[in-house]
Amino acid sequence: MDAKPLSVGKILSERQRFVVPIYQRTYAWTKRELEPLLEQIVGKSDELLKTGKVAFSHYMGALLLIPDADPVFGRIQAFNVVDGQQRLTTFHLCFAALRNLAAHYGEQGISAQLSDLVVHSSNTPMKEPAIERYKLEPTTYDRALFRDLIDLDRPELKVRYPDAFYKNGNIHPAAPAALCAYDFFWWSAEAYITEDANLDRAKPDDGVTISQRLLALSTVLFEHFRLIVITLSADDDAQVIFETLNSGGKPLAAMDLVRNDVFHRASRRGESQQLLLDNYWSVFETHFWKQEATQGRIKKPRIDFFLAHALAAEQGKAVALGELFAEYKSFVTRIGFSDMASELRALTRYTSTYATLAEPTGDSSLARLGRRLNTFDVSTAFPLVLTISASDAAEDEKARLYDLIASYVVRRALCYLTPKNYNNVFVEVAAYLKANGIDEAAFSAYFAGKSASDTVRFPNNVELTAAIHERPQYGWIPQNRLRLILEELEFAARDKFNINGNLQDGLSIEHIMPQSWRAHWPLRSGISAPADDSMIAEDAVRLEIKKREASIHTLSNLTLLTPPANSQVSNGAFDAKRVRLNDSLLKTNVAIAGEAVWDEDAIGRRADALSRFAARVWPYPAAIISADASA
């Protein structure tokens, strides 16, 4: 048996064929498997374009092969694929889609190089060219479709398989899995190379050409995706090895690999494994760390996400979730810890902070930040929080920084600014604070230089006030986040004369002036708006209605009520709502009930009040205020 790690490009560049035995299952990968692979491809392509290199190759598992026969001169060596055919087929489909996409955009050189990975060239000696030209021969049921996917471009495939496509050209969900995978890679790659803003990632603004992006995708797939190729000899039992590789055991988490590596190195150094376990590693041996967590579309044991955040905090740079063990090994090698205890201290010093962030309880400033970040699904801020928490900064300084992190997230949400660059922003801030001091001055200095960038900047009070006055937030911000925003504004409105305590669970968001307002809510001019706008003759009335509709979903026309109260007042008139608003005992609702009428002027007055509360509860960095004033 021979086992070696090889790049996909190396495997497919050779003069050889891979035959999937008849007993193997048909191709079965769906978006569930393809989307994480795409994220890896795109992430490494971005890294290559940005830095000119890729730090770590991505290992895709094993490819178990057995020679079909001894090599024969003039024939292409064939190998039966005992395990790994799904991965191998997926790479063929990806290369075929990229090849056709390159040809579609006139990149014939790239297209030709990609073609050499899926078919043998016409000048390759072959005994049966019609069969041997394909570098992969899938199982019987997939074979005809697979050959079409290799031989035809996308328009020809739509003609050959009309039932697999809708009339608008989109793939039908019931289309064969291999065709769906090809289509997925085509559209995903096209979105990437053309910088399509509809792709679920921050739109690049770097002037990189289509040719460069195609080359980056191709290079990453060719050089930086690897398989462990296990080639069996005649005396190897293929079935035993197959069962060993697919024993049904739970896949190892990255932190499991770290644990094994740590204690193996401790044994070689002659350090006490038991002491290391008792004093450090035992903190991870609880159910909390084994629970599955989600970040974006990625699901992993919570301990793996902890490792990623801890490494990012230690290094001040983003960490690839797909290569956590490699990232850890690189970190350990670079630091050169004197002993294993020092290494584990660096890792475990973040555990209590992470636990509070992941499952916040109590009223500490850290727990409050945890609830905010969890509500807004911004765990990408965890490395920055870990950095601050582990520092020697005073507790009141840490609390101010925690509030500024939450303020940054909430302000950007209200101002319609994207969160898609947060994974880079927060580790950059962490690195900046480490270099310049863990305090508000350094935090402010970082953002003072980012005022022109929509993907990074910290919205100021003027922009926050405008967002509260003008931007529709209902339907833009998810309900749970909007509820937290309204709760925090309620607390900010209170003083020593109001009830002090948490709000009851289950409050719902209510439009003060309802979405269906025409029956009971006259316009400011006193006119009742008709149910049908076609009946309106006066331009002034049309303008009034337009202004009203623009204010309905703004933050200042929203409040919190219990579900029964919400249901009872619903679309009723303001006089009926006033009673329930007073009964709620919320300071903000009592202020609303004090209005004689609820119209655009009242909504504007409440927007003024909420803006004052918002600037207090979600502060703006003081140093940036000074810089803005001097400018």
C-alpha positions in Angstrom: 0.0 0.0 0.0 1.3 3.5 -0.9 -0.2 6.6 0.6 0.7 10.1 -0.2 -0.9 13.6 -0.1 -1.3 14.9 -3.7 -2.9 18.1 -5.1 -6.0 17.6 -7.3 -4.1 19.1 -10.1 -1.3 16.6 -9.8 -3.8 13.7 -9.6 -5.7 14.8 -12.7 -2.6 15.9 -14.7 -1.3 12.4 -14.9 -1.9 10.0 -17.9 -4.3 7.8 -16.0 -8.0 7.0 -15.7 -10.3 6.5 -12.7 -13.1 3.9 -13.0 -15.9 3.8 -10.5 -17.1 0.2 -10.0 -20.6 -0.7 -10.8 -21.5 -1.4 -7.1 -20.7 2.2 -6.1 -23.6 4.6 -5.5 -24.5 7.3 -8.1 -23.3 10.9 -7.6 -25.1 12.4 -4.7 -23.6 15.7 -3.6 -26.0 18.6 -3.2 -25.7 22.2 -2.0 -25.2 20.9 1.5 -21.8 19.6 0.5 -21.1 22.0 -2.4 -21.6 25.3 -0.6 -18.9 24.7 2.1 -16.5 23.6 -0.7 -17.3 26.8 -2.6 -16.6 28.9 0.5 -13.2 27.2 0.8 -12.5 27.8 -2.9 -13.6 31.5 -2.8 -11.7 32.1 0.5 -8.5 30.8 -0.9 -8.9 32.6 -4.2 -9.4 35.9 -2.3 -6.3 35.1 -0.3 -4.3 34.4 -3.4 -5.4 37.6 -5.1 -4.8 39.7 -2.0 -1.4 38.3 -0.9 -0.1 36.4 -3.9 0.0 33.1 -2.0 -2.1 30.6 -0.1 -1.0 29.8 3.5 -2.5 26.4 3.8 -3.7 23.7 1.4 -7.1 22.2 2.1 -7.4 18.4 2.5 -10.5 16.8 1.2 -10.1 13.3 2.6 -8.9 10.1 1.1 -8.9 8.6 -2.4 -8.6 4.9 -2.2 -7.5 3.3 -5.5 -6.6 -0.2 -6.7 -5.0 -0.7 -10.1 -7.3 -2.3 -12.7 -4.4 -4.2 -14.2 -0.6 -4.0 -14.6 0.6 -1.1 -16.8 0.6 -1.8 -20.5 2.6 0.2 -23.1 0.3 2.2 -25.3 -2.6 2.1 -22.9 -3.7 4.5 -20.2 -3.3 3.1 -16.7 -6.7 2.6 -15.1 -7.5 2.6 -11.3 -10.7 1.4 -9.7 -12.0 4.0 -7.2 -12.8 2.1 -4.0 -13.5 5.2 -2.0 -13.6 9.0 -2.7 -15.6 8.9 -6.0 -17.9 11.7 -4.8 -15.0 14.0 -4.2 -13.3 13.1 -7.5 -16.5 13.5 -9.5 -17.1 16.9 -7.9 -13.7 18.2 -8.9 -14.3 17.0 -12.5 -17.6 18.8 -12.6 -16.1 21.9 -11.2 -13.2 21.9 -13.7 -15.7 21.3 -16.5 -17.8 24.3 -15.5 -14.8 26.5 -15.1 -13.4 25.4 -18.5 -16.7 26.3 -20.2 -17.0 29.5 -18.3 -13.5 30.5 -19.3 -14.3 29.8 -23.0 -17.5 31.8 -22.6 -15.5 34.8 -21.5 -12.9 34.4 -24.2 -10.2 33.0 -21.9 -9.1 30.2 -24.3 -5.8 29.6 -22.7 -7.3 29.0 -19.3 -10.0 26.9 -20.9 -7.5 24.7 -22.6 -5.5 24.0 -19.5 -8.6 23.1 -17.6 -9.7 20.8 -20.4 -6.5 18.8 -19.9 -7.6 17.9 -16.4 -10.9 16.2 -17.4 -10.0 14.6 -20.8 -6.8 13.3 -22.3 -5.6 15.2 -25.4 -6.1 13.8 -28.8 -2.4 13.0 -29.2 -2.4 10.7 -26.2 -1.9 7.0 -27.2 -5.2 5.3 -26.5 -6.5 1.9 -27.6 -10.2 2.9 -27.2 -10.3 6.7 -27.6 -14.1 6.9 -27.2 -13.7 5.5 -23.7 -10.2 6.3 -22.6 -10.3 10.0 -23.4 -12.3 10.6 -20.2 -10.2 10.7 -17.1 -13.1 9.6 -14.9 -15.6 6.9 -15.7 -18.5 7.1 -13.3 -20.8 4.3 -12.3 -23.0 3.0 -15.1 -26.1 5.1 -14.3 -24.1 8.4 -14.3 -21.9 7.7 -17.3 -23.9 9.1 -20.2 -24.8 12.3 -18.4 -21.3 12.7 -17.1 -19.8 12.5 -20.6 -22.3 15.1 -21.8 -21.2 17.4 -18.9 -17.6 17.0 -20.0 -18.3 17.3 -23.8 -21.0 20.0 -24.0 -21.2 23.6 -23.0 -24.1 25.0 -20.9 -26.4 26.1 -23.9 -25.9 22.6 -25.4 -26.8 21.0 -22.1 -30.0 23.0 -21.9 -31.0 21.7 -25.4 -30.0 18.1 -24.5 -31.8 18.1 -21.2 -34.8 20.5 -21.6 -36.7 18.9 -18.6 -33.9 19.8 -16.3 -34.2 23.5 -16.8 -37.0 26.1 -16.3 -37.9 28.3 -19.2 -36.0 31.2 -17.6 -32.8 29.0 -17.8 -32.5 28.2 -14.1 -31.9 24.6 -13.1 -34.8 22.5 -11.9 -34.4 21.1 -8.3 -35.3 17.6 -9.6 -32.5 17.7 -12.2 -29.8 15.0 -11.8 -27.4 15.7 -9.0 -24.3 15.9 -11.4 -26.1 18.4 -13.6 -27.1 20.5 -10.6 -23.5 20.4 -9.3 -22.2 21.6 -12.7 -24.8 24.4 -12.8 -24.0 25.4 -9.2 -20.3 25.8 -10.0 -21.0 27.6 -13.3 -23.2 30.3 -11.7 -21.1 30.6 -8.5 -17.9 31.0 -10.5 -19.5 33.5 -12.8 -20.7 35.6 -9.8 -17.2 35.6 -8.4 -15.3 36.5 -11.5 -17.8 39.3 -12.5 -18.0 40.7 -8.9 -21.7 40.1 -8.8 -23.2 42.0 -5.8 -25.9 39.3 -5.5 -23.2 36.8 -4.4 -23.4 36.3 -0.6 -20.1 38.0 0.2 -18.8 41.6 0.3 -18.5 42.9 -3.2 -14.8 43.4 -4.1 -13.6 46.8 -5.1 -10.1 46.0 -6.1 -10.1 46.3 -9.9 -9.1 42.7 -10.4 -10.0 41.5 -13.9 -12.1 38.5 -15.0 -9.0 36.8 -16.3 -7.2 37.2 -12.9 -10.2 35.9 -11.0 -10.6 32.9 -13.3 -6.9 32.2 -12.9 -7.1 32.4 -9.1 -10.0 30.0 -9.0 -8.2 27.5 -11.3 -4.9 27.8 -9.5 -6.4 27.3 -6.1 -8.3 24.2 -7.2 -5.3 22.8 -9.0 -2.6 23.5 -6.4 -4.2 23.9 -3.0 -6.9 21.2 -2.7 -5.4 17.9 -1.8 -6.4 14.3 -1.3 -4.6 11.5 0.5 -4.2 9.1 -2.3 -3.9 5.5 -1.1 -2.9 3.1 -3.8 -3.3 -0.6 -2.9 -1.1 -3.4 -4.0 -2.3 -6.9 -4.9 -1.9 -8.3 -1.3 -3.9 -5.4 0.3 -7.4 -6.1 1.4 -9.4 -3.3 -0.2 -12.6 -3.9 1.8 -10.9 -3.9 5.2 -9.2 -0.6 4.4 -12.5 0.8 3.0 -14.4 -0.2 6.2 -11.6 1.4 8.3 -11.9 4.7 6.4 -15.7 4.6 6.6 -16.2 3.0 10.0 -19.1 5.3 10.9 -17.4 7.0 13.7 -18.0 10.7 14.4 -15.6 12.9 12.5 -12.8 14.4 14.6 -13.1 18.0 15.5 -10.1 20.2 14.9 -9.7 20.5 18.7 -9.6 16.7 18.9 -6.6 16.8 16.6 -5.0 19.6 18.7 -5.5 17.5 21.9 -3.9 14.5 20.4 -1.0 16.6 19.1 -0.5 18.4 22.4 -0.4 15.3 24.5 1.8 13.4 22.0 4.3 16.3 22.1 4.1 16.4 25.9 5.0 12.7 26.0 8.0 13.1 23.8 9.2 16.0 25.9 8.8 14.0 29.1 6.2 16.4 30.6 3.4 15.0 32.8 0.3 14.4 30.7 -1.8 13.9 33.8 -0.8 17.4 35.2 -1.5 19.0 31.8 -4.9 17.3 31.8 -5.8 18.2 35.3 -4.5 21.8 35.3 -5.5 22.9 31.8 -7.2 20.6 29.4 -9.9 19.3 31.8 -11.8 22.6 31.3 -12.7 21.4 27.8 -14.1 18.0 29.0 -17.7 19.3 29.5 -20.8 19.1 27.4 -20.7 22.9 26.8 -17.7 22.5 24.5 -19.1 19.6 22.6 -22.4 21.3 21.6 -22.9 22.1 18.0 -22.8 25.8 17.1 -23.4 27.7 13.9 -21.5 30.6 12.3 -23.0 31.7 9.0 -23.7 28.4 7.2 -21.0 26.5 9.0 -21.8 24.1 11.8 -19.1 22.8 14.1 -18.6 21.7 17.7 -18.5 24.8 19.8 -14.9 24.0 20.8 -13.8 24.4 17.2 -15.2 27.9 17.0 -13.5 28.7 20.3 -10.2 27.6 18.8 -10.7 29.8 15.8 -11.6 32.8 17.9 -8.7 32.2 20.4 -6.2 31.9 17.5 -7.5 35.0 15.9 -7.2 36.9 19.2 -3.6 35.6 19.7 -2.5 36.5 16.2 -4.6 39.5 15.3 -5.6 38.0 12.0 -8.6 36.1 10.6 -8.3 32.3 10.9 -9.6 29.8 8.2 -12.2 27.5 9.8 -11.4 24.8 7.2 -7.8 24.6 8.3 -8.0 25.0 12.1 -5.5 22.3 12.9 -3.0 23.6 10.4 -3.5 27.1 11.7 -2.9 25.9 15.3 0.3 24.1 14.3 1.6 27.2 12.5 0.8 29.3 15.5 2.6 27.0 17.9 5.6 26.8 15.6 5.8 30.5 15.3 5.6 31.3 19.0 7.9 28.5 20.1 6.5 27.9 23.6 9.1 26.8 26.2 6.8 24.0 27.5 3.4 22.5 27.0 2.0 24.3 30.1 2.8 27.7 28.6 1.1 26.6 25.3 -2.1 25.5 27.1 -2.2 28.6 29.3 -2.2 30.7 26.1 -5.2 28.7 24.9 -7.2 28.3 28.0 -7.0 31.8 29.3 -9.9 32.7 27.0 -12.3 29.9 28.1 -14.4 31.8 30.7 -14.8 34.9 28.5 -15.9 32.7 25.6 -18.3 30.8 27.8 -19.9 34.1 28.9 -20.2 35.3 25.3 -21.7 32.1 24.1 -24.2 31.7 27.0 -24.4 35.1 28.7 -26.0 35.2 32.1 -26.1 38.0 34.7 -25.8 41.7 34.3 -22.0 42.2 33.8 -20.9 44.4 30.9 -19.4 41.3 29.2 -22.7 39.3 29.5 -24.6 42.4 28.2 -22.3 42.5 25.2 -22.7 38.7 24.7 -26.5 39.1 24.5 -26.2 41.9 22.0 -23.7 40.0 19.8 -25.7 36.8 19.9 -28.9 38.7 18.9 -27.2 40.3 15.9 -25.3 37.0 15.1 -21.9 38.7 15.2 -19.7 36.1 16.7 -17.0 37.4 14.4 -16.4 40.1 17.1 -15.4 37.4 19.7 -11.6 37.6 18.9 -11.7 41.3 19.7 -13.6 40.7 22.9 -11.2 38.0 24.0 -8.3 40.3 23.4 -9.8 43.0 25.6 -10.9 40.6 28.3 -7.5 39.0 28.6 -5.7 42.4 28.8 -4.6 44.3 31.9 -7.0 47.2 31.1 -9.1 48.4 34.0 -12.6 46.9 34.3 -14.3 50.3 33.6 -12.1 50.7 30.4 -13.1 47.2 29.3 -16.8 48.0 29.9 -16.5 51.1 27.7 -14.9 49.1 24.9 -17.6 46.5 25.2 -20.3 49.2 24.8 -18.4 50.6 21.8 -18.4 47.2 20.1 -22.1 46.9 20.6 -22.6 50.4 19.5 -20.7 49.8 16.3 -22.9 46.8 15.4 -26.2 48.5 16.2 -25.4 51.8 14.6 -24.4 50.1 11.3 -27.5 48.0 11.3 -29.7 51.1 11.7 -27.8 52.9 9.0 -28.1 50.0 6.5 -24.3 49.3 6.5 -23.1 45.8 5.6 -21.8 43.4 8.3 -20.0 41.3 5.7 -16.5 42.6 6.4 -16.8 42.2 10.2 -14.5 39.1 10.3 -11.7 41.3 9.0 -12.6 44.5 10.9 -12.7 43.0 14.4 -9.4 41.1 14.1 -7.8 44.2 12.7 -9.0 46.3 15.7 -7.7 43.6 18.0 -4.3 43.7 16.4 -4.4 47.6 16.5 -5.3 47.6 20.2 -2.5 45.1 21.0 0.0 47.4 19.3 -1.3 50.7 20.6 -3.0 50.0 23.9 -6.2 48.4 25.1 -8.2 51.6 25.6 -10.8 53.8 24.1 -8.2 56.2 22.6 -6.7 53.4 20.5 -10.1 52.1 19.5 -11.1 55.6 18.4 -7.9 56.1 16.5 -8.5 53.0 14.5 -11.9 54.1 13.3 -10.9 57.7 12.9 -8.9 56.7 9.8 -11.8 54.7 8.3 -14.5 57.3 7.9 -14.6 57.1 4.1 -15.1 53.3 3.9 -18.7 52.1 4.0 -17.5 48.5 4.8 -15.6 49.7 8.0 -16.7 53.1 9.2 -18.3 53.9 12.6 -21.6 55.9 11.9 -21.6 59.2 13.7 -24.4 60.8 15.6 -25.7 62.8 12.7 -26.0 59.7 10.6 -27.6 57.8 13.5 -30.2 60.5 13.9 -31.0 60.5 10.2 -31.4 56.8 10.2 -33.9 57.0 13.1 -35.8 59.8 11.4 -35.9 58.5 7.9 -35.0 54.9 7.4 -37.7 52.2 7.5 -36.4 49.7 10.1 -39.4 47.3 10.3 -38.9 44.6 7.7 -35.2 45.6 7.3 -33.9 44.6 10.7 -35.0 41.1 11.9 -37.7 41.2 14.6 -35.5 39.8 17.5 -32.8 42.5 16.8 -35.4 45.2 16.5 -37.0 44.1 19.8 -33.6 44.4 21.5 -33.1 47.9 20.0 -36.5 49.0 21.4 -35.8 47.4 24.8 -32.5 49.2 25.1 -34.1 52.6 24.1 -36.7 52.0 26.8 -33.9 51.5 29.5 -32.1 54.6 28.2 -35.3 56.6 28.6 -35.7 55.7 32.3 -34.5 57.8 35.2 -34.5 57.3 39.0 -38.2 57.9 39.2 -39.1 54.9 36.9 -39.4 51.2 37.6 -36.0 49.6 37.5 -35.9 46.1 36.1 -35.9 43.9 33.1 -38.8 43.8 30.6 -41.0 40.8 30.6 -40.3 38.1 28.0 -42.5 37.9 24.9 -43.1 41.6 24.1 -44.0 42.1 20.5 -43.4 45.0 18.1 -46.4 47.2 17.5 -46.8 49.9 14.9 -48.2 52.9 16.8 -49.8 54.3 13.6 -50.8 50.9 12.0 -49.8 49.7 8.6 -53.5 49.7 7.7 -54.1 53.3 8.9 -56.6 54.7 6.4 -59.9 53.8 8.2 -59.1 55.5 11.6 -56.2 57.8 11.0 -56.9 61.1 9.1 -54.1 62.9 7.4 -52.5 66.0 9.0 -54.8 68.1 6.9 -57.8 66.4 8.4 -58.8 64.6 5.2 -59.5 60.9 5.4 -57.4 59.1 2.8 -59.5 57.0 0.3 -58.9 53.2 0.3 -58.0 53.4 -3.4 -55.3 55.9 -4.5 -56.8 56.2 -7.9 -59.6 58.2 -6.3 -57.2 61.0 -5.3 -57.4 64.1 -7.4 -55.2 66.6 -5.4 -51.4 66.4 -5.6 -51.2 67.7 -2.0 -53.1 64.8 -0.7 -50.9 62.3 -2.7 -47.8 64.0 -1.1 -49.3 63.7 2.4 -50.0 60.0 1.9 -46.5 59.4 0.5 -44.9 61.1 3.6 -47.1 59.1 5.9 -46.2 55.8 4.2 -42.5 56.7 4.5 -42.9 57.1 8.3 -44.9 53.9 9.1 -41.9 51.5 9.4 -39.4 54.0 10.9 -38.1 53.3 14.4 -40.1 56.2 16.0 -43.4 54.6 14.9 -42.6 51.3 16.6 -43.0 50.3 20.2 -43.3 47.2 22.4 -46.5 45.7 23.8 -47.6 42.4 25.2 -49.2 40.2 22.5 -52.7 40.5 24.0 -52.5 44.3 24.1 -51.0 44.3 20.6 -53.8 42.1 19.3 -56.5 44.3 21.0 -55.3 47.6 19.7 -54.2 46.4 16.3 -55.4 48.8 13.6 -57.6 50.8 15.9 -57.7 54.5 16.4 -55.1 56.3 18.6 -57.5 57.0 21.4 -57.9 53.2 22.0 -54.2 52.6 21.7 -53.5 55.3 24.3 -55.1 53.3 27.1 -53.0 50.2 26.4 -49.8 52.3 26.0 -50.3 53.8 29.4 -51.1 50.4 31.0 -47.8 49.0 29.7 -45.9 51.1 32.2 -43.0 51.5 29.8 -41.5 55.0 29.9 -41.4 55.3 26.1 -45.1 54.2 25.8 -46.3 56.7 28.5 -44.6 59.4 26.5 -46.4 58.3 23.3 -49.7 58.2 25.2 -49.1 61.8 26.2 -49.5 63.0 22.6 -52.8 64.6 21.7 -52.7 63.0 18.2 -50.3 60.6 16.6 -49.2 61.9 13.2 -46.1 62.8 11.3 -45.3 65.6 13.7 -45.6 63.3 16.7 -43.5 60.7 15.0 -40.8 63.3 14.3 -40.8 64.5 18.0 -40.4 60.9 19.1 -37.5 60.4 16.6 -35.8 63.4 18.2 -36.2 61.8 21.7 -35.1 58.4 20.5 -32.0 59.9 18.8 -30.9 61.4 22.1 -31.4 58.1 23.9 -29.7 56.2 21.1 -26.6 58.4 21.3 -26.4 57.6 25.0 -27.0 53.9 24.9 -24.9 53.3 21.8 -22.0 55.8 22.3 -19.8 57.3 19.6 -16.0 57.1 20.4 -15.0 60.3 22.1 -11.7 60.7 20.2 -13.5 60.5 16.9 -15.9 63.2 18.1 -12.9 65.4 18.8 -11.4 64.7 15.4 -14.7 65.5 13.7 -15.0 68.7 15.6 -11.5 69.8 14.7 -12.1 69.0 11.0 
